[in-house]
Amino acid sequence: MRTILKDIKESLAVLSIPEKAAFFPKFFKTGKGEYGEGDLFLGVKVPDQRAVAKEFYAKISLEELGELLCSPYHEHRLTALLMLISKFEKTKDLAIKEEIINFYLKHLDYVNNWDLVDTSCYKILGRYAFENQKENLLRDLAASEKMWYKRVAVVGTMYYVKKGYFELTKELVTQNLYHSHDLMHKANGWLLREMGNKNEAELISYLNQYYKEMPRTCLRYAIEKLDEDLRQDYLKGRI
């Protein structure tokens, strides 16, 4: 009997690249990557997954999406999130949006690598929080003991940054500025850099207050788009 999940998995399998599928586990097992331990890979390219998501998102239920999101295969989980984003963006019904938010939070333990977090959280959680004044949703995640939850919260504020609002981003970055994991340093630096792209004065004001205390990775990401002389001044502590 045909099922939508079987159709989706077969669509992804057809696009599989054996050489990449063999490469990914070796690459991430050596610690050079940033994916979850035990993740399996088909080797599908993101544009291919987007095509599959576009074809199936309107047909698949949240229950079926949950099964796909719990898969050990990274491509299954990413495709599930791409479909969830489409469902969220296409509906204007607040009740359906809240159902999607609850689904996302319920399955948050499966959104456990940078690719899944950065693809989905600001387009779902960040947008919902911004449009419905639910900043405490992101604050609660930022206060969690789980590093991935913290990253979801910080990256979720990207939606605020894109709209020109920076206070929540600065608050959550500062709260997690001294986290021990390099992935948090990258997320913090990335959000600060994007804030600078929107308003360089906001970034410079924040850097002048905190840059001497910043982990090196965070600082390098944050200053990446600044003029070379100014970058060197921050790197060498001359401000």
Backbone bond lengths (Angstrom), bond angles and torsions (degrees), N, CA, C in turn:
res aa  C-N    CA-C-N  psi(-1)  N-CA   C-N-CA  omega(-1)  CA-C   N-CA-C  phi
1 M - - - 1.468 - - 1.526 110.06 -
2 R 1.335 114.96 129.86 1.455 119.18 -179.71 1.528 109.79 -75.40
3 T 1.324 115.58 140.71 1.456 120.99 173.16 1.524 108.07 -131.32
4 I 1.340 115.99 159.46 1.458 118.92 -179.57 1.524 111.01 -64.57
5 L 1.344 117.05 -35.16 1.465 119.70 178.34 1.518 111.01 -64.64
6 K 1.328 116.42 -40.35 1.461 119.35 177.91 1.520 110.57 -64.44
7 D 1.332 116.92 -40.75 1.465 120.34 178.41 1.531 111.16 -61.70
8 I 1.342 116.40 -43.11 1.463 120.74 -179.64 1.521 110.41 -64.29
9 K 1.322 116.72 -48.08 1.467 120.37 -178.24 1.520 111.42 -63.72
10 E 1.331 116.85 -36.99 1.464 119.33 177.28 1.533 110.37 -69.49
11 S 1.317 117.38 -36.84 1.467 119.93 177.55 1.519 111.07 -62.01
12 L 1.332 116.30 -39.23 1.460 120.07 178.24 1.521 111.11 -72.28
13 A 1.328 117.17 -39.57 1.467 120.83 -177.46 1.521 111.25 -63.61
14 V 1.332 116.84 -36.98 1.463 121.07 179.29 1.522 110.71 -61.77
15 L 1.329 115.76 -31.67 1.459 120.68 -178.44 1.525 112.88 -87.18
16 S 1.332 116.64 0.21 1.461 121.24 -175.61 1.530 111.64 -64.01
17 I 1.331 114.17 143.36 1.472 120.78 177.96 1.523 107.63 -115.90
18 P 1.323 120.09 106.33 1.469 121.86 -172.96 1.522 113.83 -54.94
19 E 1.342 117.04 -39.37 1.456 119.12 -178.69 1.527 111.32 -62.44
20 K 1.331 116.60 -41.86 1.461 119.94 178.48 1.523 110.52 -69.38
21 A 1.326 116.70 -39.28 1.459 120.15 -179.62 1.526 110.80 -60.40
22 A 1.325 116.62 -35.12 1.460 120.23 178.65 1.524 111.34 -76.73
23 F 1.332 116.46 -30.35 1.461 120.80 -176.20 1.523 112.36 -73.63
24 F 1.338 117.17 -43.83 1.458 121.07 -171.90 1.529 113.64 -55.75
25 P 1.350 119.71 -54.23 1.471 118.44 -176.67 1.523 112.77 -59.20
26 K 1.337 117.22 -38.36 1.466 120.69 179.42 1.523 109.73 -65.38
27 F 1.332 116.14 -43.81 1.461 120.95 -178.23 1.523 110.92 -61.62
28 F 1.317 117.08 -46.64 1.461 119.54 -174.73 1.524 112.00 -79.82
29 K 1.320 117.88 -25.96 1.461 120.47 177.24 1.519 111.01 -65.75
30 T 1.328 117.04 -30.55 1.460 120.79 -179.08 1.526 112.33 -79.14
31 G 1.323 116.20 -3.09 1.459 118.98 177.36 1.517 113.84 86.86
32 K 1.333 117.06 6.48 1.462 119.35 -179.16 1.525 111.96 -81.61
33 G 1.325 116.42 -16.75 1.455 120.49 -179.04 1.512 111.49 -106.51
34 E 1.324 115.96 -174.72 1.458 120.79 -173.79 1.518 111.06 -130.62
35 Y 1.325 116.91 30.72 1.448 120.90 179.63 1.524 110.39 -96.88
36 G 1.336 115.58 166.90 1.459 120.66 -178.22 1.524 111.89 -68.65
37 E 1.309 115.93 146.89 1.459 120.78 178.03 1.523 109.30 -62.32
38 G 1.324 116.47 131.69 1.460 120.72 178.97 1.517 114.67 89.84
39 D 1.328 118.35 -3.09 1.458 120.08 177.52 1.526 110.22 -60.12
40 L 1.314 115.60 139.34 1.453 121.35 174.69 1.527 108.35 -108.66
41 F 1.342 116.29 152.39 1.456 120.37 -175.13 1.521 110.85 -131.81
42 L 1.326 115.15 136.78 1.454 121.27 173.17 1.523 111.05 -88.84
43 G 1.320 116.10 -26.31 1.452 120.15 -178.65 1.517 113.36 92.95
44 V 1.317 117.51 18.22 1.457 120.96 -178.31 1.522 110.31 -78.28
45 K 1.319 116.44 139.97 1.451 121.30 178.08 1.532 110.16 -78.68
46 V 1.325 115.62 149.13 1.475 120.44 -178.10 1.529 112.37 -56.99
47 P 1.351 120.53 -45.52 1.467 118.08 179.49 1.522 113.14 -56.72
48 D 1.339 117.42 -34.74 1.453 120.98 177.18 1.522 110.27 -65.28
49 Q 1.327 116.45 -42.73 1.456 120.31 179.35 1.523 110.59 -63.98
50 R 1.326 117.18 -36.73 1.456 119.57 178.96 1.526 110.72 -64.11
51 A 1.326 117.10 -37.19 1.457 120.35 178.02 1.525 110.87 -65.15
52 V 1.321 116.18 -41.56 1.467 120.59 178.01 1.529 110.22 -64.80
53 A 1.334 116.05 -43.41 1.464 120.34 179.84 1.528 110.80 -61.85
54 K 1.317 116.83 -42.51 1.467 121.22 -179.51 1.519 110.94 -62.59
55 E 1.319 116.76 -35.77 1.461 120.99 -178.37 1.528 112.44 -71.44
56 F 1.347 116.35 -35.76 1.463 119.08 -167.79 1.530 115.48 -110.54
57 Y 1.343 119.82 -11.12 1.470 119.16 -168.46 1.523 113.03 -61.36
58 A 1.338 117.88 -35.58 1.465 120.22 -177.21 1.523 112.22 -74.96
59 K 1.320 116.91 -17.94 1.465 120.64 -175.21 1.527 112.69 -95.03
60 I 1.327 117.05 -21.90 1.453 120.03 -170.65 1.534 110.70 -90.93
61 S 1.325 116.19 142.38 1.466 121.34 178.41 1.527 109.75 -87.46
62 L 1.333 116.70 164.42 1.462 120.14 176.11 1.524 110.80 -63.88
63 E 1.307 116.96 -34.93 1.470 119.80 177.96 1.523 110.54 -61.37
64 E 1.325 116.70 -43.99 1.467 120.59 177.99 1.524 110.70 -68.81
65 L 1.326 116.77 -37.79 1.464 119.55 176.38 1.521 110.71 -61.38
66 G 1.335 117.00 -37.51 1.463 120.63 178.56 1.511 111.68 -61.08
67 E 1.325 116.39 -40.08 1.472 120.05 178.10 1.526 110.72 -64.59
68 L 1.316 116.32 -40.85 1.466 120.41 179.89 1.525 110.62 -69.00
69 L 1.328 117.02 -37.58 1.466 121.36 -178.19 1.530 111.39 -71.19
70 C 1.324 117.72 -22.40 1.470 121.48 178.77 1.531 111.96 -88.98
71 S 1.314 116.90 2.21 1.466 121.21 -179.00 1.524 110.99 -65.51
72 P 1.335 117.91 148.66 1.469 119.64 174.53 1.527 112.61 -73.40
73 Y 1.339 117.00 -11.76 1.463 120.11 -178.02 1.522 110.67 -87.32
74 H 1.323 114.40 126.39 1.464 120.41 -179.38 1.519 111.41 -56.80
75 E 1.333 117.62 -43.29 1.459 120.42 -177.66 1.516 112.40 -63.03
76 H 1.333 117.14 -36.07 1.463 119.96 177.02 1.525 110.14 -63.02
77 R 1.334 116.29 -44.27 1.455 120.36 -176.89 1.537 110.44 -68.04
78 L 1.337 117.20 -42.62 1.460 119.92 179.35 1.527 110.78 -64.62
79 T 1.328 117.63 -41.83 1.459 120.88 178.68 1.527 110.43 -63.37
80 A 1.334 116.87 -39.46 1.465 120.47 176.87 1.523 110.77 -60.00
81 L 1.326 116.96 -42.28 1.458 120.59 -179.81 1.524 111.59 -69.28
82 L 1.317 117.36 -37.18 1.469 120.11 176.36 1.526 110.73 -61.78
83 M 1.328 116.46 -39.44 1.465 120.18 177.29 1.520 110.84 -68.87
84 L 1.334 116.64 -38.51 1.459 120.20 179.18 1.531 110.76 -63.98
85 I 1.342 116.73 -40.81 1.465 120.87 176.16 1.529 110.28 -58.64
86 S 1.329 116.44 -45.50 1.467 120.20 -179.94 1.521 111.35 -62.17
87 K 1.327 116.51 -42.79 1.465 119.79 177.70 1.530 110.62 -59.82
88 F 1.337 115.87 -43.34 1.465 120.89 -178.16 1.525 110.93 -66.34
89 E 1.323 116.52 -43.82 1.464 120.47 -175.66 1.524 112.89 -72.57
90 K 1.321 117.08 -28.59 1.469 120.17 -174.80 1.518 113.22 -84.47
91 T 1.337 118.37 -21.31 1.463 119.17 -177.77 1.526 111.19 -92.86
92 K 1.329 115.31 145.93 1.463 121.57 173.79 1.526 110.92 -107.61
93 D 1.315 116.14 0.63 1.466 122.13 -177.52 1.530 109.30 -83.57
94 L 1.341 116.99 114.63 1.466 120.96 -177.30 1.519 111.58 -61.07
95 A 1.318 118.16 -36.18 1.469 121.06 179.63 1.521 110.58 -62.50
96 I 1.333 116.91 -40.22 1.472 120.37 178.27 1.525 109.98 -68.96
97 K 1.344 116.49 -40.16 1.462 119.45 176.92 1.523 110.83 -59.73
98 E 1.326 117.12 -42.52 1.468 120.37 -179.63 1.523 110.98 -67.85
99 E 1.318 117.35 -34.04 1.464 120.96 175.01 1.534 110.38 -63.10
100 I 1.329 115.70 -40.88 1.468 120.59 178.35 1.531 110.53 -66.96
101 I 1.331 117.38 -41.36 1.468 121.19 177.78 1.517 110.26 -60.71
102 N 1.322 117.62 -46.25 1.473 121.31 179.18 1.522 111.12 -62.63
103 F 1.325 116.28 -38.78 1.470 120.78 176.48 1.523 110.13 -62.29
104 Y 1.323 116.42 -45.93 1.468 121.42 -178.78 1.530 110.60 -60.87
105 L 1.319 116.35 -46.56 1.469 120.51 -179.40 1.526 111.02 -65.64
106 K 1.314 117.10 -37.70 1.469 121.38 179.53 1.524 111.17 -63.11
107 H 1.334 116.25 -33.08 1.465 121.21 -176.38 1.528 112.21 -103.81
108 L 1.321 117.18 19.20 1.461 120.46 -172.18 1.528 112.58 -64.01
109 D 1.319 117.65 -26.77 1.464 119.91 178.76 1.525 112.16 -65.76
110 Y 1.321 117.35 -16.94 1.466 120.70 178.07 1.529 111.63 -93.59
111 V 1.333 116.73 -7.14 1.470 121.21 174.62 1.525 105.71 -94.71
112 N 1.332 115.17 72.77 1.463 119.89 -162.27 1.521 114.40 -124.56
113 N 1.316 117.34 30.06 1.465 119.18 167.14 1.521 107.95 -148.33
114 W 1.326 115.80 164.67 1.465 119.61 -170.64 1.519 112.03 -59.89
115 D 1.339 118.25 -34.83 1.454 121.83 -177.48 1.531 110.22 -64.94
116 L 1.328 116.32 -46.24 1.462 120.85 -179.36 1.524 110.77 -67.48
117 V 1.330 117.03 -42.62 1.469 121.26 179.75 1.522 110.54 -63.15
118 D 1.332 116.39 -52.98 1.461 120.57 -172.03 1.527 111.96 -69.54
119 T 1.342 116.98 -26.64 1.462 120.60 178.54 1.522 111.67 -73.28
120 S 1.328 116.72 -36.97 1.465 119.03 -164.81 1.520 116.64 -111.31
121 C 1.346 118.64 -36.02 1.469 117.77 -161.21 1.520 114.05 -68.46
122 Y 1.340 118.19 -40.43 1.465 116.59 -177.69 1.525 111.52 -75.55
123 K 1.328 117.37 -26.36 1.464 120.14 179.38 1.525 111.84 -77.30
124 I 1.324 117.00 -19.75 1.466 120.46 178.72 1.525 109.96 -110.06
125 L 1.338 117.65 -71.45 1.466 120.65 -177.11 1.525 111.93 -64.86
126 G 1.343 116.50 -46.54 1.450 120.10 -177.50 1.522 112.19 -61.05
127 R 1.318 116.13 -45.28 1.469 119.65 -179.84 1.527 110.63 -65.93
128 Y 1.323 117.02 -43.25 1.471 120.41 179.87 1.523 110.41 -61.51
129 A 1.333 116.64 -46.00 1.466 120.32 -179.47 1.527 110.94 -61.99
130 F 1.326 116.28 -42.71 1.476 120.62 -178.67 1.525 111.23 -65.20
131 E 1.318 117.05 -46.48 1.458 120.88 -173.50 1.523 112.98 -75.79
132 N 1.339 117.09 -18.54 1.468 120.26 -175.71 1.526 112.98 -122.03
133 Q 1.355 116.60 16.83 1.461 122.11 178.48 1.532 111.56 51.86
134 K 1.339 115.70 49.96 1.461 121.69 -177.68 1.533 110.71 -113.67
135 E 1.324 116.56 45.15 1.457 120.11 -177.93 1.528 112.64 -57.42
136 N 1.326 117.61 -31.21 1.466 120.48 -178.44 1.524 112.45 -64.95
137 L 1.322 116.60 -21.71 1.461 120.03 174.04 1.527 109.98 -60.50
138 L 1.326 116.89 -44.44 1.462 121.65 178.77 1.530 110.95 -75.17
139 R 1.326 116.75 -35.90 1.472 119.69 178.32 1.525 110.91 -62.58
140 D 1.326 116.88 -40.81 1.465 120.57 -179.87 1.526 110.99 -63.95
141 L 1.322 117.39 -40.24 1.463 120.63 178.06 1.527 110.64 -67.26
142 A 1.327 116.74 -38.72 1.466 121.12 -179.89 1.523 111.57 -64.79
143 A 1.332 116.74 -25.30 1.465 121.14 -179.25 1.527 112.30 -89.03
144 S 1.344 116.87 -2.15 1.463 120.59 -178.74 1.526 111.47 -66.62
145 E 1.331 116.04 159.47 1.461 121.24 174.00 1.522 111.62 -78.32
146 K 1.333 117.42 -16.18 1.460 121.33 -175.55 1.526 110.22 -86.33
147 M 1.332 115.35 127.20 1.458 119.67 -176.81 1.522 111.68 -61.76
148 W 1.340 118.42 -40.88 1.460 119.72 -177.40 1.515 110.99 -65.54
149 Y 1.346 117.84 -34.08 1.455 120.21 176.90 1.524 110.05 -64.39
150 K 1.334 115.63 -41.23 1.466 120.18 177.81 1.531 110.24 -61.44
151 R 1.323 116.23 -42.98 1.469 118.96 -179.60 1.530 110.52 -65.52
152 V 1.336 116.81 -40.31 1.459 120.41 176.21 1.523 110.19 -56.45
153 A 1.334 116.58 -44.44 1.468 120.83 -178.14 1.524 111.43 -63.65
154 V 1.335 116.46 -48.28 1.465 120.19 -177.61 1.529 110.69 -65.34
155 V 1.326 116.83 -47.90 1.468 119.73 -179.02 1.529 110.28 -67.64
156 G 1.332 116.82 -29.24 1.459 120.17 177.41 1.521 112.70 -59.45
157 T 1.326 116.50 -27.85 1.470 119.21 179.88 1.532 112.37 -73.20
158 M 1.329 117.23 -4.20 1.464 120.13 176.37 1.526 110.54 -55.95
159 Y 1.332 116.59 -34.34 1.466 118.87 179.88 1.527 110.26 -63.19
160 Y 1.332 116.89 -37.93 1.462 121.30 176.86 1.529 110.41 -64.82
161 V 1.333 115.32 -44.23 1.466 119.59 -179.53 1.519 110.68 -60.46
162 K 1.321 116.82 -43.74 1.460 120.18 -179.96 1.524 111.69 -62.56
163 K 1.324 116.73 -26.29 1.460 121.35 178.58 1.529 112.25 -91.00
164 G 1.348 116.08 -0.68 1.457 119.52 176.53 1.520 115.07 88.75
165 Y 1.345 116.67 18.42 1.463 121.42 177.73 1.531 108.58 -112.14
166 F 1.330 117.28 125.61 1.465 120.24 -169.19 1.527 115.22 -118.18
167 E 1.319 117.86 -12.99 1.465 119.54 -171.17 1.526 112.58 -63.83
168 L 1.333 118.16 -41.83 1.465 120.14 -179.09 1.521 110.42 -66.70
169 T 1.323 117.16 -39.62 1.465 120.55 177.02 1.527 110.61 -59.92
170 K 1.323 116.90 -48.09 1.470 120.28 -179.80 1.530 110.83 -62.58
171 E 1.320 116.47 -39.09 1.463 120.54 179.87 1.527 111.78 -62.42
172 L 1.334 116.99 -48.63 1.463 120.34 -175.52 1.528 111.95 -75.63
173 V 1.331 117.23 -33.80 1.464 119.90 174.54 1.522 109.77 -63.19
174 T 1.324 117.08 -46.80 1.469 120.70 -179.56 1.524 110.89 -61.99
175 Q 1.325 116.27 -39.86 1.471 121.22 179.68 1.517 111.53 -60.44
176 N 1.329 116.90 -33.10 1.467 120.96 -176.13 1.532 112.64 -115.39
177 L 1.322 116.26 21.60 1.458 120.82 -175.58 1.525 111.84 -63.71
178 Y 1.332 117.25 -31.73 1.466 120.81 -173.75 1.525 112.45 -105.21
179 H 1.317 116.39 19.73 1.463 120.16 177.71 1.521 109.92 -59.76
180 S 1.317 116.02 149.85 1.471 120.11 -173.39 1.526 113.59 -78.18
181 H 1.332 118.96 -18.86 1.464 121.08 -172.41 1.528 111.22 -92.52
182 D 1.328 115.26 135.34 1.460 120.91 -178.91 1.525 112.38 -63.26
183 L 1.346 117.95 -28.05 1.458 120.37 178.63 1.525 111.92 -64.07
184 M 1.328 116.28 -32.28 1.467 118.88 175.43 1.521 110.31 -71.44
185 H 1.329 116.72 -37.49 1.466 119.95 178.39 1.534 109.95 -61.70
186 K 1.332 116.47 -40.62 1.462 120.26 179.59 1.523 111.20 -66.60
187 A 1.338 115.98 -43.60 1.465 119.65 179.43 1.529 110.61 -62.77
188 N 1.333 116.30 -45.22 1.462 119.97 179.36 1.524 111.32 -60.17
189 G 1.331 115.49 -46.92 1.461 119.83 179.93 1.513 112.73 -63.99
190 W 1.325 116.18 -39.05 1.467 121.15 179.61 1.522 110.32 -62.21
191 L 1.344 117.04 -45.51 1.470 119.70 -179.49 1.521 111.37 -66.32
192 L 1.329 116.77 -38.21 1.466 119.44 177.03 1.529 110.62 -64.79
193 R 1.316 116.47 -41.16 1.475 120.08 177.98 1.529 110.92 -60.41
194 E 1.338 116.25 -44.18 1.463 119.53 179.86 1.527 110.79 -66.51
195 M 1.330 116.87 -34.55 1.460 119.99 174.41 1.525 110.01 -61.49
196 G 1.330 116.46 -42.06 1.453 121.03 177.89 1.512 112.74 -64.38
197 N 1.330 117.11 -33.72 1.460 120.41 176.83 1.524 111.50 -62.99
198 K 1.336 115.52 -34.05 1.463 120.35 178.79 1.529 111.82 -82.42
199 N 1.342 115.82 -36.93 1.465 119.86 -175.58 1.533 108.33 -155.55
200 E 1.317 116.02 95.30 1.464 120.30 -174.98 1.525 111.95 -62.06
201 A 1.319 117.42 -33.70 1.468 120.42 -179.80 1.525 111.34 -62.89
202 E 1.335 116.98 -36.67 1.470 121.24 177.55 1.529 109.92 -63.88
203 L 1.323 116.58 -43.88 1.460 120.23 179.44 1.523 111.01 -63.94
204 I 1.313 117.61 -47.64 1.458 120.96 -177.45 1.527 110.74 -62.67
205 S 1.322 117.11 -39.26 1.461 120.67 177.28 1.523 110.63 -61.10
206 Y 1.329 116.18 -42.62 1.470 120.21 179.56 1.524 110.64 -68.47
207 L 1.328 117.04 -44.65 1.464 120.90 -179.66 1.523 111.49 -60.57
208 N 1.302 116.54 -42.94 1.463 119.35 -178.26 1.525 112.10 -60.39
209 Q 1.318 115.78 -26.23 1.467 120.14 178.94 1.525 112.55 -84.91
210 Y 1.350 116.89 -33.62 1.466 118.89 -168.54 1.528 115.70 -122.58
211 Y 1.318 119.30 -9.29 1.465 118.05 -166.09 1.528 113.60 -62.82
212 K 1.323 118.38 -31.06 1.464 119.93 -179.14 1.530 112.33 -68.65
213 E 1.314 116.00 -20.84 1.465 120.41 -179.79 1.523 112.26 -97.33
214 M 1.323 117.48 -10.30 1.462 120.98 -173.49 1.513 112.23 -70.30
215 P 1.329 117.74 139.96 1.467 119.69 166.98 1.530 109.33 -56.29
216 R 1.310 116.39 146.45 1.472 120.84 -173.54 1.530 112.19 -58.30
217 T 1.329 116.82 -39.80 1.468 119.86 -179.19 1.519 110.61 -62.06
218 C 1.321 116.94 -45.24 1.465 121.43 179.14 1.525 110.35 -59.33
219 L 1.332 116.92 -46.26 1.459 120.73 -178.11 1.523 111.28 -62.90
220 R 1.330 116.65 -44.17 1.468 119.60 -178.39 1.533 111.29 -61.63
221 Y 1.325 117.07 -42.14 1.462 119.96 177.31 1.528 110.32 -64.94
222 A 1.320 116.81 -44.18 1.460 121.33 -174.15 1.531 112.32 -62.96
223 I 1.331 117.55 -36.92 1.473 120.73 -173.55 1.525 112.68 -97.14
224 E 1.317 117.14 5.69 1.465 121.41 -171.30 1.521 113.46 -55.39
225 K 1.331 118.80 -35.42 1.471 121.51 -175.10 1.531 113.15 -97.56
226 L 1.326 117.63 3.47 1.460 119.91 178.53 1.534 110.71 -79.46
227 D 1.313 116.72 164.64 1.461 120.83 176.67 1.527 110.14 -59.73
228 E 1.326 115.89 148.56 1.461 121.08 -174.70 1.530 112.27 -57.35
229 D 1.315 118.64 -44.25 1.470 120.26 -178.75 1.524 111.02 -62.08
230 L 1.324 116.72 -40.60 1.464 120.35 179.90 1.524 110.53 -69.00
231 R 1.322 116.83 -38.71 1.478 119.77 176.57 1.524 110.27 -58.96
232 Q 1.317 116.44 -45.24 1.460 120.01 -179.17 1.530 111.37 -64.86
233 D 1.313 116.95 -36.63 1.459 119.88 177.49 1.527 110.69 -61.30
234 Y 1.327 117.12 -42.03 1.474 119.86 178.78 1.525 110.60 -69.44
235 L 1.318 117.38 -43.07 1.468 120.27 -178.12 1.532 111.77 -64.53
236 K 1.313 116.09 -32.74 1.466 120.16 -177.52 1.526 113.23 -99.23
237 G 1.350 116.10 6.03 1.455 120.00 174.34 1.507 114.62 69.92
238 R 1.353 116.41 34.00 1.465 119.21 -174.63 1.534 113.37 -97.47
239 I 1.316 117.45 3.87 1.477 119.47 -178.42 1.519 108.84 -80.70
